[in-house]
Amino acid sequence: MISANRQIRRFRQRTLGLFALAIVICFTAVACSGGGAQTQAGGVQPELVADYIHTALASDRTAYTKHVVNRAKKLEGKPKDDGVLEIEATEGWEQTNGIPLPAQMFRLGSEIASEDGTFTYNLISSWYINDNQGPKSDFEQTAIEQVNETGEPYKEYQEVGGQKYFSALYPDKAVAEACVTCHNTHPIHKERYPDKVFKLDDVMGGIMINIPLEGA
């Protein structure tokens, strides 16, 4: 049986490979777009770059949730009838030799991807458990409200500290039972949002991608 740490390394390697491809595409967009909606011949629009990055992120996270977390024998200390892997998916995975929850795995990847500063991504939600995942600006507040209401991505240019970005927030939906179970039973969620009960396919928040644009 494959160890938990080996599985995590495999997912990290796959994520880094996808990011390498996205970064190459991103460089093309930055060089050719000039921060506008139109690109020169052979260039890629920032909106399309964001879509590529989101596809890679969402695919990797869904695969981890469905094929690792859902197969764990325990989820936050509770036995799972369909679990086949002798591991536990838990918030305190580092202290218990377990594996990270999907949101934690996503954050680990975002920390690696942000090291070179090419682009950044993170999770935000109106029903956040981790305080770092609440909306941090008027832009993010507007974006998450629109995504919650429409279930569609919110895309716009913004400027922060003199730097122009193309930013996109994509709906983050509950793709597996582990997602809703973990949030609905979490003590912080129950205290802060007692009337919010997630179901499969509900929008639980959003994936924010920020692409810096040069020559804007």
C-alpha positions as CSV (number, residue, x, y, z in Angstrom):
1,M,0.0,0.0,0.0
2,I,1.3,3.4,-0.9
3,S,2.2,5.5,2.1
4,A,0.4,8.8,2.8
5,N,3.6,10.9,2.4
6,R,4.3,9.2,-1.0
7,Q,0.8,10.1,-2.2
8,I,1.3,13.7,-1.2
9,R,4.6,13.9,-3.0
10,R,3.0,12.5,-6.1
11,F,0.3,15.1,-6.1
12,R,2.8,17.9,-5.4
13,Q,4.9,16.8,-8.3
14,R,1.9,16.7,-10.6
15,T,0.8,20.2,-9.4
16,L,4.3,21.6,-9.9
17,G,4.3,20.2,-13.5
18,L,1.0,21.9,-14.3
19,F,2.2,25.1,-12.8
20,A,5.3,25.1,-14.9
21,L,3.1,24.9,-18.0
22,A,0.8,27.6,-16.7
23,I,3.8,29.9,-15.9
24,V,5.1,29.6,-19.5
25,I,1.7,30.5,-20.8
26,C,1.5,33.4,-18.3
27,F,4.8,34.8,-19.4
28,T,3.5,34.9,-23.0
29,A,0.3,36.7,-21.8
30,V,2.2,39.3,-19.8
31,A,4.7,40.0,-22.6
32,C,2.0,40.3,-25.3
33,S,-1.1,41.7,-23.6
34,G,0.2,45.1,-22.3
35,G,-2.5,44.7,-19.6
36,G,-5.3,45.2,-22.1
37,A,-8.1,42.9,-23.3
38,Q,-6.5,42.5,-26.7
39,T,-3.2,40.7,-27.4
40,Q,-0.7,40.8,-30.2
41,A,-0.4,38.0,-32.7
42,G,0.6,34.8,-31.0
43,G,-0.1,36.1,-27.5
44,V,-2.6,34.8,-25.0
45,Q,-5.2,36.9,-23.3
46,P,-4.9,37.0,-19.4
47,E,-8.5,35.7,-19.1
48,L,-7.5,32.6,-21.0
49,V,-4.4,32.2,-18.9
50,A,-6.5,32.4,-15.7
51,D,-8.8,29.8,-17.2
52,Y,-5.9,27.4,-17.8
53,I,-4.6,27.9,-14.3
54,H,-8.0,27.3,-12.8
55,T,-8.5,24.1,-14.8
56,A,-5.2,22.7,-13.5
57,L,-6.0,23.7,-9.9
58,A,-9.5,22.5,-9.8
59,S,-8.6,19.2,-11.5
60,D,-5.8,18.5,-9.1
61,R,-7.9,19.3,-6.0
62,T,-10.8,17.3,-7.2
63,A,-8.6,14.3,-7.9
64,Y,-7.0,14.6,-4.4
65,T,-10.4,14.8,-2.7
66,K,-12.1,12.0,-4.6
67,H,-9.2,9.5,-4.9
68,V,-7.3,10.1,-1.7
69,V,-9.4,11.8,1.0
70,N,-12.6,9.9,0.1
71,R,-10.6,6.6,0.3
72,A,-9.2,7.4,3.8
73,K,-10.6,5.2,6.6
74,K,-11.2,8.2,8.8
75,L,-12.3,11.8,8.2
76,E,-11.6,14.0,11.2
77,G,-11.6,11.1,13.6
78,K,-14.8,9.6,12.3
79,P,-14.7,6.1,10.5
80,K,-15.8,6.0,6.9
81,D,-17.6,2.9,5.7
82,D,-16.1,3.2,2.2
83,G,-12.6,3.9,3.4
84,V,-9.9,1.6,2.2
85,L,-6.6,3.4,3.0
86,E,-5.2,3.1,6.5
87,I,-5.0,6.9,6.9
88,E,-7.0,9.8,8.4
89,A,-7.7,13.1,6.7
90,T,-7.6,15.7,9.4
91,E,-7.0,19.3,10.1
92,G,-4.2,18.4,12.5
93,W,-2.5,16.1,10.0
94,E,1.1,17.2,10.9
95,Q,0.6,16.2,14.5
96,T,-1.2,12.9,13.8
97,N,0.7,11.6,10.8
98,G,-2.5,11.9,8.8
99,I,-3.0,13.6,5.4
100,P,-4.1,17.2,4.8
101,L,-7.7,18.1,4.1
102,P,-8.4,19.4,0.5
103,A,-8.3,23.1,1.5
104,Q,-5.0,22.5,3.3
105,M,-3.5,20.6,0.4
106,F,-4.6,23.5,-1.8
107,R,-2.9,26.0,0.4
108,L,0.4,24.0,0.4
109,G,0.4,24.1,-3.4
110,S,-0.3,27.9,-3.4
111,E,2.7,28.5,-1.1
112,I,5.0,26.6,-3.5
113,A,3.6,28.3,-6.6
114,S,3.9,31.8,-5.1
115,E,7.6,31.4,-4.3
116,D,8.7,32.9,-7.7
117,G,6.0,35.6,-7.7
118,T,4.8,34.9,-11.2
119,F,1.1,34.7,-10.1
120,T,-0.8,33.9,-6.9
121,Y,-3.9,32.0,-6.0
122,N,-5.9,31.3,-2.9
123,L,-9.3,30.3,-1.5
124,I,-11.8,32.8,-0.2
125,S,-15.2,32.3,1.2
126,S,-18.1,34.1,2.9
127,W,-18.3,31.1,5.3
128,Y,-14.6,30.8,6.0
129,I,-13.2,28.7,8.9
130,N,-9.6,29.8,8.5
131,D,-9.5,33.6,9.0
132,N,-6.9,33.9,6.2
133,Q,-9.6,32.8,3.7
134,G,-12.0,35.6,4.3
135,P,-12.3,38.4,1.7
136,K,-9.5,40.9,2.3
137,S,-10.4,43.8,0.0
138,D,-13.4,45.5,-1.6
139,F,-12.5,43.7,-4.8
140,E,-12.6,40.3,-3.2
141,Q,-15.8,41.1,-1.3
142,T,-17.5,42.1,-4.5
143,A,-16.2,39.1,-6.3
144,I,-17.3,36.6,-3.7
145,E,-20.8,38.1,-3.5
146,Q,-21.2,37.8,-7.3
147,V,-19.9,34.2,-7.3
148,N,-22.2,33.3,-4.5
149,E,-25.2,34.8,-6.3
150,T,-24.5,33.6,-9.8
151,G,-22.4,30.5,-9.5
152,E,-20.3,32.0,-12.4
153,P,-16.7,33.3,-12.4
154,Y,-16.0,37.0,-11.7
155,K,-13.2,38.5,-13.8
156,E,-11.8,42.0,-13.8
157,Y,-8.6,44.1,-13.8
158,Q,-7.5,45.7,-10.6
159,E,-4.6,47.7,-9.3
160,V,-2.9,47.1,-6.0
161,G,0.1,49.3,-4.9
162,G,0.7,50.6,-8.4
163,Q,0.8,47.1,-9.9
164,K,-2.0,46.1,-12.3
165,Y,-3.5,42.6,-12.2
166,F,-5.9,40.5,-14.0
167,S,-7.9,38.8,-11.3
168,A,-10.5,36.0,-11.6
169,L,-12.6,34.3,-8.9
170,Y,-14.0,30.9,-9.8
171,P,-16.8,29.2,-7.9
172,D,-15.4,26.5,-5.5
173,K,-18.1,23.8,-5.4
174,A,-18.5,20.8,-3.0
175,V,-17.3,18.0,-5.3
176,A,-17.4,15.2,-2.7
177,E,-19.1,14.2,0.5
178,A,-15.9,14.8,2.4
179,C,-16.1,18.6,1.5
180,V,-19.6,19.1,3.0
181,T,-19.1,16.7,6.0
182,C,-15.9,18.4,7.1
183,H,-17.4,21.9,6.9
184,N,-20.8,21.2,8.3
185,T,-19.4,19.4,11.4
186,H,-16.5,21.8,12.0
187,P,-16.9,23.5,15.4
188,I,-16.0,27.0,14.0
189,H,-18.5,26.6,11.1
190,K,-21.2,25.5,13.5
191,E,-20.5,28.5,15.8
192,R,-20.2,31.1,13.1
193,Y,-22.7,29.9,10.5
194,P,-25.2,27.7,12.4
195,D,-27.8,28.0,9.6
196,K,-25.5,27.3,6.7
197,V,-25.6,23.6,5.8
198,F,-23.7,22.7,2.6
199,K,-24.8,20.1,0.1
200,L,-23.0,18.4,-2.7
201,D,-22.4,20.9,-5.7
202,D,-23.1,23.9,-3.5
203,V,-20.8,26.9,-4.0
204,M,-18.7,27.0,-0.8
205,G,-16.4,29.9,-1.8
206,G,-14.1,30.8,-4.6
207,I,-10.6,30.2,-6.1
208,M,-9.0,33.6,-6.6
209,I,-6.2,33.9,-9.2
210,N,-4.1,37.1,-9.6
211,I,-1.9,37.5,-12.7
212,P,0.4,40.5,-12.6
213,L,0.6,42.5,-15.9
214,E,3.6,44.4,-17.0
215,G,3.6,47.4,-19.2
216,A,0.1,48.4,-18.0
